[in-house]
Structures are given as C-alpha cells and as structure tokens.
C-alpha cells in the first residue's frame, strides 16, 4: 500500500541520499560567476511523511555564492519546489486519487493528512498545469505509447520500471525534479 511506503524510513533515507548527491554535484560545479558556493541550508516543515523524521530530513540543501551572493539550490527529490507536502506524498496521494470516492478521500486524508481541497488542487495541477508545462511538452515524446493523461500521475508511475512501488516512486521523483528547479532560483 502507498501509505505504508511513506512510513518506510528506508525510502526517506534513500531520497535524502539522492538529494545529498545532487547538492555535492551542485557545489562542485560552483557558481556561474566563478565564485565558490557556501552552504546556506534552510529548514522545511514537510507534511505528509512520518512524524519522527530527524532534522536532516527537514533541511533543504542550498548554497550561496561567495562573490555574487546568488542562491543556488540543487534539484531535490524530497521537496517539489515550494510545496509543503513531501514530493512522494504529492505523487502517491495524487495517483491514488484517480477514481476518487468519498471513502477514498477519507482514507487519503487520514493516511496523509491531506484535505480534499488540496487533493483537488493537485488533481487540477496534474491534469492542467503539468500537461501544459514546457517541461511536459519537451519530455512527453519519450513515452511510447503516450502516457494516459486522465490518470496522471498513476499512469506515469507505471511507466517507470521496478518491481516495487518505492523504486518507481523514486524514478518518478527524479524525473520530475527538474520541473521545480526554475521555481527555486532567484
């Protein structure tokens, strides 16, 4: 079940490791002006995941140039831009929302603490904003046959290989991470 996956500490540890690798790569690249990047992490209060996540899971890696002072925030698979819910929650709860009944809304709200209005907003984002985004227009041709848009993101999750949902979720989050980069850079 999706809700048990989100309680699995191994998933959150894996996502943190991926974010740390992205941060190390970003820092080693340096700033576009040639300056050295200094750590300028900031705290996040992610919703929807286990309540016992330690502080490392609540910090967003970021850097600040020592010369031009511009912020450089690496890609993240844990946080989707400025969304307050964890990326895995947004993807999995949205995937479970397809064919929503009153009982399923109650289950999703109970499992993830996501109100119906938020689920509706996410559905609108997947079916309207996401499919019209430049990102999706650029990458949708990679999927043959085409991804079924009416069941996003479930149909997208099914396209990633892996015997377990956790692996497909990680692949989907890695795939989606560049979409949120532009919202985090100044």
Helices and strands as residue ranges (DSSP letters): H 2-6, H 9-29, E 37-39, E 42-43, G 55-58, E 59-60, E 63-65, E 71-72, H 87-96, H 102-112, H 116-124, I 125-130, H 131-132, H 134-139, G 140-142, G 149-151, H 154-157, H 165-177, G 178-180
